[in-house]
Amino acid sequence: MTLTDRRDALRTGAAAVVAGVLTTACGAERRPGPRGPAAAPAAPAPRRFPGHPVEIASGPRGRPRVALTFHGQGDPALARSVLAEAEKGGVRVTVLAVGDWLDAHPELARRILDGGHDLGNHTQRHLDINAMDDERAYAEISACATRLRRLTGSIGSWFRPSRTRHATPAVQRAARRAGYPHVLSYDVDSLDFTSPGAAAVVRNVTGPIRNGSVVSLHFGYADTLAALPPLLADLDRRGLRAVTTTELLT
């Protein structure tokens, strides 16, 4: 091989190496990098329902729908089981969570939302909120709202006062100040927190329930979990569909 041939060969090899490097680099730029998990969507925010009072205890009576609402506190394993049983029956519920319960079990906020359920605020420490003045009541509501926003991107769909069925005007004002147009009450009380037995829980609900009813139930009680299958079966026989409170009023 002549000197000129050797020079040509070296130039050709160098050009090939450079082209290979450029091809690799450009290919690397075109290939998308690994993606992290998609961010969860923010939870629904509170809504104003024109024509309804500040304190809502029931929905429209002309449609065969009811709302099962759960006070979110207690054993997280029972809470998960209640949610699973509701979902097994094709039912969506409303959970009003206590703030310090969310502090202890933050994963449950997303678990509730991922099941298609409503999630709301039941104050930070579950104290007697009607015994508080405006500022203390606002502090309890806003503290729980802060937890919900941090965990879900929203202060939640609803506010329910703690240790009372009805809110005082002071609590209603505090709730509006915290961003909740309505206070959620109920017209059917299961009394499950008294642990009366599953059969009694079912009777307490199925006796007074009717179109538009909002039912008060609780996480953390074995009677509630045991009562859920026969309760859902009874609603199904009557043609009553259990939906979230938002759906009940929409």
C-alpha positions in Angstrom: 0.0 0.0 0.0 1.4 3.4 -1.0 1.7 6.3 1.5 -1.2 8.0 -0.3 -3.4 4.8 0.1 -2.6 4.6 3.8 -3.6 8.3 4.3 -6.9 7.8 2.5 -7.7 4.7 4.6 -6.9 6.6 7.8 -9.2 9.5 6.7 -12.0 7.1 5.8 -11.8 5.3 9.2 -11.7 8.5 11.1 -14.8 9.8 9.3 -16.6 6.5 10.1 -15.8 6.8 13.8 -17.0 10.5 13.9 -20.2 9.5 12.0 -20.8 6.7 14.5 -20.4 9.0 17.4 -22.7 11.6 16.0 -25.3 8.9 15.1 -25.2 7.5 18.7 -25.4 11.0 20.2 -28.4 12.1 18.0 -30.1 8.8 18.6 -29.7 9.3 22.4 -31.3 12.7 22.1 -34.3 11.4 20.2 -35.0 8.6 22.6 -37.2 9.7 25.5 -35.8 9.3 28.9 -37.4 7.3 31.7 -40.6 8.8 33.0 -41.5 9.0 36.7 -45.0 8.1 37.9 -47.7 10.4 36.7 -48.8 12.9 39.3 -52.2 12.1 40.8 -55.0 14.6 39.8 -56.1 17.1 42.4 -59.2 16.1 44.4 -62.5 17.9 43.6 -62.9 21.2 45.4 -66.0 22.3 47.4 -69.0 23.3 45.3 -71.8 25.7 45.9 -75.2 24.1 45.3 -77.7 26.9 44.5 -81.1 26.4 46.1 -79.7 24.4 49.0 -79.3 25.8 52.5 -75.9 26.3 54.1 -76.4 23.1 56.1 -77.4 20.2 53.9 -79.0 17.2 55.5 -80.5 15.5 52.4 -80.8 15.6 48.7 -83.6 15.7 46.2 -86.5 13.4 47.3 -87.7 12.8 43.7 -84.8 10.5 42.7 -84.0 7.0 44.1 -80.6 7.9 45.3 -79.0 8.1 48.8 -75.6 9.0 50.1 -73.7 6.8 52.6 -71.3 9.1 54.5 -68.5 7.9 56.8 -66.7 9.7 59.6 -63.1 9.0 58.8 -61.3 7.8 61.9 -60.3 4.6 63.6 -58.6 1.4 62.6 -57.2 1.9 59.1 -57.6 -1.9 58.3 -61.4 -1.6 59.0 -61.5 1.6 56.8 -59.9 -0.3 53.9 -62.3 -3.2 54.4 -65.3 -0.9 54.4 -64.2 0.8 51.2 -63.5 -2.6 49.5 -66.9 -3.9 50.5 -68.6 -0.7 49.1 -66.7 -1.0 45.9 -67.5 -4.7 45.6 -71.2 -3.7 45.7 -70.6 -1.0 43.1 -71.2 1.8 45.6 -69.4 5.1 46.0 -69.4 6.8 49.4 -68.5 10.1 51.1 -65.7 10.1 53.7 -65.3 13.0 56.1 -61.8 12.5 57.4 -60.3 13.7 60.7 -57.0 15.6 60.3 -55.0 13.8 62.9 -56.2 10.5 61.4 -54.8 11.6 58.0 -51.6 12.6 59.8 -51.2 9.0 61.0 -52.5 7.3 57.8 -51.8 9.7 54.9 -52.0 7.0 52.3 -55.8 6.6 53.0 -56.6 10.0 51.4 -55.5 8.8 48.0 -57.0 5.4 48.6 -60.4 7.0 49.1 -60.1 9.1 46.0 -58.8 6.3 43.8 -62.0 4.4 44.7 -64.1 7.1 43.2 -65.4 8.3 46.6 -65.9 11.9 47.9 -63.3 13.0 50.5 -64.0 15.8 52.9 -63.1 17.5 56.2 -64.2 16.4 59.7 -62.0 18.9 61.7 -58.5 18.3 62.8 -58.9 16.7 66.3 -62.6 15.7 66.4 -63.5 17.9 69.3 -66.8 19.5 70.2 -66.7 22.2 67.6 -70.0 23.8 68.6 -68.5 24.6 72.0 -65.8 26.7 70.2 -65.8 30.4 69.3 -65.3 31.5 65.7 -61.5 31.6 65.8 -61.0 28.2 67.4 -63.6 26.6 65.1 -61.8 28.1 62.1 -58.5 26.8 63.4 -59.9 23.2 63.6 -61.4 23.4 60.2 -58.5 25.0 58.4 -55.9 22.7 60.0 -57.7 19.7 58.5 -58.1 21.5 55.2 -54.3 22.1 55.1 -53.7 18.3 55.5 -56.2 17.5 52.7 -54.6 20.1 50.4 -51.1 18.7 51.0 -52.2 15.1 50.4 -54.6 15.6 47.5 -54.3 19.2 46.1 -57.7 20.2 47.4 -59.3 21.0 50.7 -61.9 18.3 50.0 -65.4 18.3 48.7 -67.3 18.7 52.0 -67.1 19.8 55.6 -68.9 18.1 58.4 -68.7 19.4 62.0 -67.4 17.1 64.7 -69.4 15.7 67.6 -72.6 17.2 66.4 -75.3 16.7 63.9 -76.0 20.4 63.3 -73.5 23.3 63.2 -73.9 26.6 65.1 -73.9 29.8 63.1 -70.3 30.4 64.4 -69.2 27.1 62.9 -71.0 27.8 59.6 -69.2 31.1 59.4 -65.9 29.4 60.1 -66.5 26.8 57.5 -67.3 29.4 54.8 -64.1 31.3 55.8 -62.1 28.1 55.3 -63.6 27.6 51.8 -66.6 25.4 52.3 -69.9 26.9 51.0 -72.0 24.2 52.8 -71.9 22.2 56.0 -72.9 18.5 55.5 -75.3 17.1 58.0 -77.5 14.0 57.6 -81.1 12.8 58.1 -80.4 9.1 58.9 -78.2 8.1 61.9 -77.0 4.5 61.9 -75.8 4.8 65.6 -73.1 2.4 64.6 -70.7 4.2 67.0 -72.6 2.7 69.9 -71.7 -0.8 68.7 -75.3 -2.1 68.8 -74.6 -5.1 66.5 -74.7 -5.4 62.7 -78.4 -6.2 62.6 -79.3 -3.1 64.6 -77.1 -0.9 62.3 -79.0 -2.2 59.3 -82.4 -1.6 61.0 -81.4 1.9 62.0 -80.6 2.8 58.4 -83.3 0.9 56.4 -86.1 2.0 58.7 -86.0 5.7 58.0 -84.1 5.8 54.7 -85.8 7.2 51.6 -85.1 9.0 48.4 -82.4 11.7 49.0 -81.3 10.5 52.4 -77.8 11.2 53.7 -76.8 8.4 56.1 -74.2 8.9 59.0 -71.9 5.9 59.4 -68.4 5.5 60.8 -65.1 3.8 60.0 -63.4 1.9 62.8 -66.4 -0.2 64.0 -66.7 -3.9 63.2 -70.5 -3.7 63.3 -70.4 -1.2 60.4 -68.3 -3.5 58.3 -70.6 -6.5 59.1 -73.7 -4.5 58.4 -72.6 -3.2 55.0 -73.4 -6.3 52.8 -77.0 -6.7 54.0 -77.5 -3.0 54.0 -76.4 -2.7 50.4 -78.6 -5.7 49.5 -81.6 -4.0 51.0 -81.0 -0.8 49.2 -80.7 -2.8 45.9 -84.0 -4.5 46.5 -85.7 -1.1 47.0 -84.1 0.3 43.9 -82.1 2.9 45.9 -78.7 3.7 44.4 -75.9 4.7 46.8 -73.8 7.5 45.4 -71.4 10.2 46.6 -73.0 13.3 48.2 -71.8 15.3 45.2 -73.6 13.0 42.9 -76.7 13.0 45.1 -77.0 16.8 44.7 -75.9 17.2 41.1 
